[in-house]
Amino acid sequence: MTNVQGESRRASVKTDFDAVIIGAGFSGMYMLHSLRDKLDLNVTVFEAGDGVGGTWYWNRYPGARCDSDSYIYCYTFDKNLLQEWNWSERYPEQDEILRYLEHCAERFDLKPDIQFGKRVVEVVFDDNTELWTLRTEQGDVVRARFVIAAVGALSAANIPPFKGLESFKGKCYHTSQWPHDGVDFTAKRVGVIGTGATGVQAIPEIAQQAKHLTVFQRTPTFCVPARNGRVDPEVTTARKADYDGIRQRIKNSFFGFELNFILKSVLDTTPEEREQEFDRMWDVGGFPFWLANYQDMFFSKEANDVIADYLKRKIRATVNDPVVAEKLTPKTYPYGTKRQPLDTNYLETFNKKNVVLVDASTDGPIEEITPNGIRAGGKEYPLDIIVVATGFDALTGSLKQLGIKGRGGRALAQEWEEGPQTYLGLAIAGYPNLFTITGPQSPSVLSNVPVSIEQHVEWITECIAHMRCRRQGAPLPALPRPGRRRRVSQEVRRGRREGLRGLRVRERRSGRNRAHNCGRMNLTSPDRELRSFSRLPARRFRRKSMTLPKSHGFAHPRGGK
Ligand SMILES: Cc1cc2nc3c(=O)[nH]c(=O)nc-3n(C[C@H](O)[C@H](O)[C@H](O)COP(=O)(O)OP(=O)(O)OC[C@H]3O[C@@H](n4cnc5c(N)ncnc54)[C@H](O)[C@@H]3O)c2cc1C
């Protein structure tokens, strides 16, 4: 009886959209294409920016480019798209990736269903109607049955609360909010705060233009050369002919790359043998040094030390001043436990006469921003421009900013104060019909992200098709069951604890590697991770649900069978 009443009440409430997607980067664009063109749903997208592209719309700092190889840093769901697009370099620059995403938006006719310049600030579930109401900063109010947060794991800027920031008389830019017409550093004294992946890309470029550059470092970074360049046309042709194989291999790999670890222990090799292997990976450049190295670097401190030692020797061999080399040498965390930045002349930049490194532990941390520059370790460094390269409030930041309230008015931001709890980064108990793409506890930024995105979008599409077919879009109570959610979170925690036994990864409180935010990510491939998800109905309904006639709309009472 209750069910019947519930269903008729739901049927009488009008929705503006079947689904609302938040964000128009890689995730939101593919989600729109899938829900609108495969399931024929009535969908809209709210995007805070004035164009598509997400990460590649916002991050326009000098040197911004991807560090996944371009042939797999793209959508792979459309065979024709794979054949028609040509990348110019191994790691294309921001403007080329943005052009690619613009091309996809045109090709799949996405823009008519995207509302640009609309920032979602409230997403509230109504227990009675079982619908979500979304509000934007610009005053829009819409109601939908499904909400998909495609807001990006790295889209909420992290700006540390520096004392005196407002008082600075020069210009100050965060790298993810870069002016579209660029910044001229000619004849300027520039300070860059942060030496993570973004700093590693930006510092060599800025040093070439600026009169003087001061780099403020909190934690040094292990770097491996990117070895960017044009891709041999024969290699490109061979890859285009083998995209079915490539797609299969990246989906079944640990991190979404065509890379696999060396199973042998590095401790079972002779110094000559491993040196040869390290040199080979170093010369190839890119992620092999991190993701195709001896696997026990993740399980044994002794093994990790052997590999880290190779990189430390490279720092000493490249940086002329031994004091500066020492400052640039990481000492407080094991190699490989942060996403590996790839560099082009990063270490060499510290040999330039116009570049100074101020290290928080040896020279003293930043104390305040003054009207004329930055004071660190009791000394003032005069500056005209400050570049804040401090990364993101990663993984949870953009979701917390949505003002999400689930069943019984539960606020997500409050519930996640002690760290996120999700079902594999895809769904959250107590927040029915709300999906997240590359959310916390998914492989997310530890993977080649487009691979994780495609996996999530395809799973969400199938799940919604199933709900539409069987339950007329009513919230699926089993998604996820609170008990199951807790079990999964425990499994994820245990995997991480055991996987990194002996390494004692230090919890970091800011930047991409904020373990607290990650909610203990599982180091596994999206495919493997989602295999346990197959206990939910996705696999069973695939064939049936994807061939539903259009007449199976939400208004049909029990029409799905
Ligand atoms: C500089 C940089 C380099 C990177 N390089 C790589 C790489 O080489 N390989 C790799 O795998 N990954 C890389 N990444 C990670 C990258 O974020 C992903 O690869 C991918 O672009 C994520 O796509 P997305 O659509 O999930 O998120 P995003 O691209 O971040 O898009 C999210 C969108 O949501 C919008 N949004 C957020 N909140 C709201 C709101 N409240 N209302 C409305 N709209 C909102 C944002 O404006 C944004 O447009 C990089 C990230 C950065 C920052």
The ligand as an SDF file (V2000), in Angstrom:
LIG
                    3D

 53 58  0  0  0  0  0  0  0  0999 V2000
   46.9370   21.1230  -14.8230 C   0  0  0  0  0  0  0  0  0  0  0  0
   46.3120   19.7670  -14.8150 C   0  0  0  0  0  0  0  0  0  0  0  0
   46.8430   18.7700  -15.6080 C   0  0  0  0  0  0  0  0  0  0  0  0
   46.2650   17.5060  -15.6160 C   0  0  0  0  0  0  0  0  0  0  0  0
   46.8190   16.5340  -16.3870 N   0  0  0  0  0  0  0  0  0  0  0  0
   46.2680   15.3010  -16.3930 C   0  0  0  0  0  0  0  0  0  0  0  0
   46.8240   14.2390  -17.1620 C   0  0  0  0  0  0  0  0  0  0  0  0
   47.8210   14.3930  -17.8470 O   0  0  0  0  0  0  0  0  0  0  0  0
   46.2470   13.0300  -17.1050 N   0  0  0  0  0  0  0  0  0  0  0  0
   45.1390   12.7930  -16.3580 C   0  0  0  0  0  0  0  0  0  0  0  0
   44.6540   11.6750  -16.3530 O   0  0  0  0  0  0  0  0  0  0  0  0
   44.5730   13.7830  -15.6420 N   0  0  0  0  0  0  0  0  0  0  0  0
   45.1090   15.0020  -15.6230 C   0  0  0  0  0  0  0  0  0  0  0  0
   44.5420   15.9930  -14.8670 N   0  0  0  0  0  0  0  0  0  0  0  0
   43.2940   15.7110  -14.1410 C   0  0  0  0  0  0  0  0  0  0  0  0
   42.0880   16.2840  -14.9260 C   0  0  0  0  0  0  0  0  0  0  0  0
   41.3630   17.0250  -14.0230 O   0  0  0  0  0  0  0  0  0  0  0  0
   41.2720   15.1530  -15.5570 C   0  0  0  0  0  0  0  0  0  0  0  0
   42.0700   14.4640  -16.4850 O   0  0  0  0  0  0  0  0  0  0  0  0
   39.9920   15.5860  -16.3050 C   0  0  0  0  0  0  0  0  0  0  0  0
   40.1860   16.7360  -17.0680 O   0  0  0  0  0  0  0  0  0  0  0  0
   38.8470   15.7450  -15.3410 C   0  0  0  0  0  0  0  0  0  0  0  0
   37.6710   15.9930  -16.0510 O   0  0  0  0  0  0  0  0  0  0  0  0
   36.2890   16.2380  -15.2730 P   0  0  0  0  0  0  0  0  0  0  0  0
   35.2770   16.5740  -16.2740 O   0  0  0  0  0  0  0  0  0  0  0  0
   36.0380   15.0900  -14.3740 O   0  0  0  0  0  0  0  0  0  0  0  0
   36.5930   17.4530  -14.3060 O   0  0  0  0  0  0  0  0  0  0  0  0
   36.9690   18.9540  -14.6850 P   0  0  0  0  0  0  0  0  0  0  0  0
   37.7210   18.9820  -15.9550 O   0  0  0  0  0  0  0  0  0  0  0  0
   37.6160   19.5360  -13.4980 O   0  0  0  0  0  0  0  0  0  0  0  0
   35.5660   19.6490  -14.9550 O   0  0  0  0  0  0  0  0  0  0  0  0
   34.6930   19.9330  -13.9120 C   0  0  0  0  0  0  0  0  0  0  0  0
   33.8170   21.0890  -14.3320 C   0  0  0  0  0  0  0  0  0  0  0  0
   32.8210   21.2710  -13.3350 O   0  0  0  0  0  0  0  0  0  0  0  0
   32.5840   22.6420  -13.1940 C   0  0  0  0  0  0  0  0  0  0  0  0
   32.0390   22.8800  -11.8690 N   0  0  0  0  0  0  0  0  0  0  0  0
   32.6000   22.6070  -10.6630 C   0  0  0  0  0  0  0  0  0  0  0  0
   31.7810   22.9830   -9.6740 N   0  0  0  0  0  0  0  0  0  0  0  0
   30.6870   23.5030  -10.2530 C   0  0  0  0  0  0  0  0  0  0  0  0
   29.4720   24.0610   -9.7500 C   0  0  0  0  0  0  0  0  0  0  0  0
   29.2370   24.1660   -8.4450 N   0  0  0  0  0  0  0  0  0  0  0  0
   28.5460   24.5070  -10.6320 N   0  0  0  0  0  0  0  0  0  0  0  0
   28.7580   24.4130  -11.9620 C   0  0  0  0  0  0  0  0  0  0  0  0
   29.8870   23.8950  -12.4970 N   0  0  0  0  0  0  0  0  0  0  0  0
   30.8360   23.4460  -11.6450 C   0  0  0  0  0  0  0  0  0  0  0  0
   33.9490   23.2880  -13.3680 C   0  0  0  0  0  0  0  0  0  0  0  0
   33.8210   24.6330  -13.7760 O   0  0  0  0  0  0  0  0  0  0  0  0
   34.5540   22.4120  -14.4430 C   0  0  0  0  0  0  0  0  0  0  0  0
   34.3570   22.9640  -15.7100 O   0  0  0  0  0  0  0  0  0  0  0  0
   45.1130   17.2580  -14.8220 C   0  0  0  0  0  0  0  0  0  0  0  0
   44.5980   18.2620  -14.0070 C   0  0  0  0  0  0  0  0  0  0  0  0
   45.1930   19.5040  -13.9980 C   0  0  0  0  0  0  0  0  0  0  0  0
   44.6070   20.5590  -13.1140 C   0  0  0  0  0  0  0  0  0  0  0  0
  1  2  1  0
  2  3  1  0
  2 52  2  0
  3  4  2  0
  4  5  1  0
  4 50  1  0
  5  6  2  0
  6  7  1  0
  6 13  1  0
  7  8  2  0
  7  9  1  0
  9 10  1  0
 10 11  2  0
 10 12  1  0
 12 13  2  0
 13 14  1  0
 14 15  1  0
 14 50  1  0
 15 16  1  0
 16 17  1  0
 16 18  1  0
 18 19  1  0
 18 20  1  0
 20 21  1  0
 20 22  1  0
 22 23  1  0
 23 24  1  0
 24 25  2  0
 24 26  1  0
 24 27  1  0
 27 28  1  0
 28 29  2  0
 28 30  1  0
 28 31  1  0
 31 32  1  0
 32 33  1  0
 33 34  1  0
 33 48  1  0
 34 35  1  0
 35 36  1  0
 35 46  1  0
 36 37  1  0
 36 45  1  0
 37 38  2  0
 38 39  1  0
 39 40  1  0
 39 45  2  0
 40 41  1  0
 40 42  2  0
 42 43  1  0
 43 44  2  0
 44 45  1  0
 46 47  1  0
 46 48  1  0
 48 49  1  0
 50 51  2  0
 51 52  1  0
 52 53  1  0
M  END
$$$$
